[in-house]
Structure formats: C-alpha cells, structure tokens
Amino acid sequence: MTIRIGVAGAAGRMGRMLLQAVSDSDLDVALVAATVRPGSELAGGDVSSLVGNKSQGVALSDDLAAVLSDLDVLIDFTPPEAALVHAKLCGEQGVALVSGTTGFSPEQAQAFDAATEGVALCCSANFSTGVNLAYKLLAQAAAVLGAEADVEIAESHHRHKVDAPSGTALAMGEVVASARGVALAEVAALDRAQRSGPRAAGSIGFSVTRAGDIVGDHTVVFATPGERLEITHKASSRMAFARGAVRAAHWVAGREPGRYDMQDVLGLKES
C-alpha cells in the first residue's frame, strides 16, 4: 500500500529537502500535500517551484486542515509554535505524525504530548541513521566507562539555528545520563561562565558553535586518566535527515497510537 505523505513547512530548508526525499525514495510512498505558512505567495503553486523538478501535480497549500484528511502521515520540522498547531490538527483528525521539531519550552512540550496522545507519533531530535547508531554506541560507552569518565559534548551548526545546545546534543546527553542512572538536568553543565574552579564530578559539559553553513557536527568525548574516547557524527547534507524522516513516515503509518522514535524504526531497541 502506498503511504500518502504530507510535508509541513515545505518552503523551509528542511521542507525542501523533505519534498525531494519523498520524490526520490525507493519506498512505497507518495507526496500528496505540502504546506506553506498562511498567506504565503507560494500558495497555489506546484511543489516544483521549490524543488525544481517537473510538475508533480501537488499544489502548495496554506491551510493544513484542508488537506490533512488526504494523508496517512504528516512530516513536520517547523518551529515550535507552528508545530503545536500542526500537532493539534493531526490529533483531531487522527493522522500519524513524524516530528523533527526541537526547541520546545517545557510548556510547549507538554501541550505537544497532549495534542498527539491519540495518534502514532515518531518523534526524534535527529532522523539520520548515523546519529541514531551513535546513540547506541554512547549508551554502551557510558555503561562501560562509568562515572569515572569526564564527558563533554561539542556541537556545531549553521548561523541560523535558533536553539542551543541542539536537540541532538541534548539527546546525546540524555543517553549518557540515563546509562549512568541519573537525570541530565542534574548533571548538565550548560554555562561555566558563571562559576570558577574545576569541573564538577559526574557533570556532562556542553559547548556550542554557530557559524557559516555547518549542517551539523556532534562529538562526545569520554576522558579518563591516560586515554580518551571520542564518538563523532558529521552531517554533510540535510538529506541524511530527510531520508530518515521519510523512512520513519513509511514505518509509522498505520501503527497503533503511541510515541515512537528512530530507535524503533531502525530496530535498535531490540539489538
């Protein structure tokens, strides 16, 4: 059965990549809807105006509610405010959702969870296969090295990225903290400028770079006396995230309501 996919925020950097990824996918998927912000001058035009392909017969819409009933799953990488509106609509119409939105406030995250309670949701800070394999390796490294290892997480992204640290960096920190049996909020060192002295034992440090057009680099350092282990992932194109999101959309369509992630999609939770 062909999975009918819609892409929210189609005019954005990730939106355009998602349009291309659906078009190029070897999976049994089809793009049937793509949305732009309300009032956009792009509304009514063909998606080819965004990806440069020949006409695909899919018109850009500025009204998600009007096209949602045609979908099996919506892929949404829009900012938190828009993502909350889209999540509510998916919840009301029972449409599965793949969400790559990061940067939710605690209140927004709670509202998002409530809105998507009755649908199949695949939610991840990063949909690339490599990053999700890195999560698995980080859990193993943290378990083996234990609290003796000092952990530092460094991430770099393009100058336009709004949230910091990145959702992926925080997810990596969550993986390490969970493997150690602690909550990340209790051990995260997000800003050392306000304190002096040596690092706190068991802390997980974060550093952030925003520059140029860096797609996304993440390195987690485990340092113990006499040796250092570094696990690094570098993305050279957003297409890695887009292909993963399409794979997730194909997987989550038709699933029972619940919250899933890329670890489920890739079968890494069983391995």
C-alpha positions in Angstrom: 0.0 0.0 0.0 1.3 3.4 -1.0 1.8 5.7 2.1 0.4 9.1 1.4 2.7 11.8 2.9 2.3 15.5 3.5 5.2 17.9 4.3 4.6 20.9 6.5 6.8 24.0 6.2 7.6 23.0 2.6 9.3 26.3 1.8 11.9 26.0 4.5 15.4 24.5 4.2 14.3 21.1 5.7 10.9 21.3 3.9 12.5 21.4 0.5 14.8 18.5 1.4 11.8 16.5 2.5 10.0 17.2 -0.7 13.0 15.9 -2.6 13.5 12.9 -0.3 9.9 11.7 -0.8 10.2 12.1 -4.5 13.4 10.2 -4.7 12.5 7.5 -2.2 12.6 3.8 -3.1 9.9 3.1 -0.5 6.2 2.9 -1.5 5.4 6.5 -0.6 3.8 9.4 -2.4 3.7 13.1 -1.8 0.1 14.2 -1.8 0.3 17.5 0.1 2.8 20.2 1.0 2.0 23.3 3.1 3.5 26.8 3.5 2.8 29.5 6.0 -0.7 31.1 6.0 -0.9 33.9 3.4 2.3 32.8 1.6 2.5 34.0 -2.0 3.6 30.5 -2.9 0.2 29.0 -2.0 -1.5 27.5 -5.1 1.7 26.9 -7.0 3.1 23.5 -7.8 5.8 22.0 -5.5 8.2 22.1 -8.4 8.6 25.8 -7.6 10.5 24.7 -4.5 12.5 21.6 -5.7 13.0 22.4 -9.4 11.5 19.2 -10.7 8.9 18.8 -13.4 5.3 19.4 -12.2 4.3 16.8 -9.7 0.6 17.8 -9.6 0.7 18.7 -6.0 -0.3 22.3 -5.2 1.2 24.1 -2.2 -1.5 24.9 0.4 -1.5 27.4 3.2 -4.3 25.5 5.0 -3.1 22.3 6.6 -6.6 21.5 8.0 -8.0 21.4 4.4 -5.6 18.8 3.1 -4.9 16.7 6.2 -7.7 14.2 5.6 -5.9 13.1 2.4 -2.8 11.9 4.3 -1.6 8.8 6.1 1.2 10.7 7.8 2.5 14.3 8.1 6.2 15.1 8.3 6.8 18.3 10.3 10.1 20.1 11.0 8.6 23.5 11.6 9.4 25.8 14.6 7.7 25.0 17.9 4.8 27.5 17.6 3.7 26.1 14.2 4.4 22.5 15.2 2.0 22.8 18.0 -0.8 24.0 15.7 0.0 21.1 13.3 0.1 18.5 16.1 -3.3 19.6 17.3 -4.8 19.2 13.8 -3.2 15.7 13.5 -4.6 14.8 16.8 -8.1 16.0 15.9 -8.1 14.2 12.5 -6.2 11.0 13.6 -3.3 11.5 11.2 0.1 9.9 12.1 2.9 12.4 12.6 6.7 12.4 12.1 8.1 15.4 14.1 11.6 16.7 13.9 10.9 19.9 15.8 13.3 20.9 18.6 13.5 23.8 21.0 10.1 23.3 22.7 9.7 25.0 26.1 8.5 22.7 28.9 5.0 24.1 28.5 5.1 23.6 24.7 6.4 20.1 25.1 3.6 19.3 27.5 1.0 20.7 25.1 2.5 18.8 22.1 2.4 15.5 24.1 -1.3 16.1 24.9 -2.2 17.0 21.4 -0.6 13.8 19.9 -1.8 11.4 22.6 -4.2 9.6 20.3 -2.1 9.2 17.2 1.0 7.3 16.1 3.9 9.7 16.6 7.5 9.3 15.6 9.5 12.0 17.3 13.2 12.4 17.2 15.8 15.2 17.6 17.7 13.7 14.7 16.4 11.3 12.0 19.8 10.3 10.5 20.7 6.7 10.7 24.3 7.5 11.8 23.2 9.7 14.7 20.8 7.0 16.0 23.6 4.4 15.8 25.7 6.9 17.7 23.1 6.9 20.5 23.5 3.2 20.8 27.3 3.4 20.9 27.1 6.3 23.5 24.9 4.2 25.8 27.5 1.3 25.6 30.4 3.6 26.2 28.8 5.3 29.2 27.9 2.0 30.7 31.4 0.6 30.4 33.4 3.7 31.3 31.1 4.7 34.2 31.1 7.9 36.2 34.9 8.0 36.2 34.9 9.4 32.7 34.6 13.1 32.2 32.0 13.7 29.4 32.0 16.7 27.1 29.5 17.2 24.2 30.5 19.7 21.4 28.1 20.6 18.6 28.4 22.9 15.6 25.6 24.2 13.4 24.9 26.9 10.9 24.5 30.6 11.9 20.7 30.5 11.5 20.0 27.7 14.1 17.9 29.1 16.9 18.1 26.6 19.8 21.3 25.8 21.7 22.5 23.3 22.6 21.0 21.4 19.7 18.3 18.9 20.3 20.7 16.2 19.1 23.3 17.2 21.6 20.8 17.2 24.4 19.5 13.8 23.3 23.1 12.5 23.4 23.4 13.9 26.9 20.2 12.1 27.9 21.6 8.8 26.6 24.8 9.2 28.6 23.0 10.3 31.8 20.4 7.5 31.5 23.2 4.9 31.2 24.7 6.3 34.4 21.3 6.2 36.2 21.0 10.0 36.6 18.8 12.8 35.1 20.6 15.0 32.7 19.1 18.1 34.3 21.0 17.2 37.5 24.4 16.9 35.8 24.3 19.1 32.7 26.9 22.0 32.6 25.4 24.3 30.1 27.2 27.5 31.1 30.5 27.6 33.0 31.0 31.3 32.7 29.2 32.0 35.9 31.4 29.8 38.1 35.1 29.1 38.6 37.1 26.1 39.7 37.4 22.5 38.4 34.6 20.7 36.7 32.1 19.0 38.9 32.5 15.3 39.3 30.0 13.4 37.1 29.0 16.5 35.1 28.2 16.4 31.4 29.5 19.6 29.7 28.2 21.2 26.5 29.8 23.6 24.1 28.1 25.2 21.1 29.4 26.7 17.8 27.1 28.7 15.4 28.9 29.6 12.2 28.6 29.7 8.4 26.6 26.9 6.8 27.6 24.0 9.0 24.9 21.3 8.6 25.5 19.6 11.9 28.6 18.1 13.8 28.4 16.4 17.1 31.3 15.0 19.2 31.0 13.3 22.6 34.3 12.9 24.5 34.8 10.4 27.3 38.1 11.3 29.0 39.7 9.1 31.7 43.2 9.3 33.1 45.5 8.1 30.3 43.1 7.8 27.5 40.2 9.5 25.6 37.4 8.0 23.5 35.6 10.3 21.0 32.4 9.4 19.2 31.7 11.8 16.3 28.9 12.3 13.8 29.2 14.8 10.9 26.4 15.6 8.6 27.4 17.0 5.2 23.8 17.4 3.9 20.3 17.8 5.4 19.3 15.0 3.0 20.5 12.5 5.6 17.8 13.8 8.0 15.2 14.0 5.3 15.7 10.4 4.1 15.5 9.2 7.7 12.2 11.1 8.2 10.7 9.5 5.1 11.8 6.1 6.3 10.1 6.9 9.7 6.9 8.1 7.9 6.7 4.8 6.0 7.2 2.8 9.2 4.8 4.7 11.5 1.9 4.9 9.1 -0.8 2.5 10.3 0.9 1.9 13.6 -1.1 1.8 16.9 -1.3 5.2 18.6 1.8 5.8 20.7 5.1 7.6 20.8 7.9 6.1 18.8 11.4 7.2 17.8 14.1 6.4 15.2 15.5 3.7 17.5 12.1 1.9 17.0 12.2 2.5 13.2 15.8 1.1 12.9 15.2 -1.8 15.3 18.0 -0.7 17.6 16.0 -1.2 20.8 15.9 -4.9 20.2 19.6 -5.2 19.4 
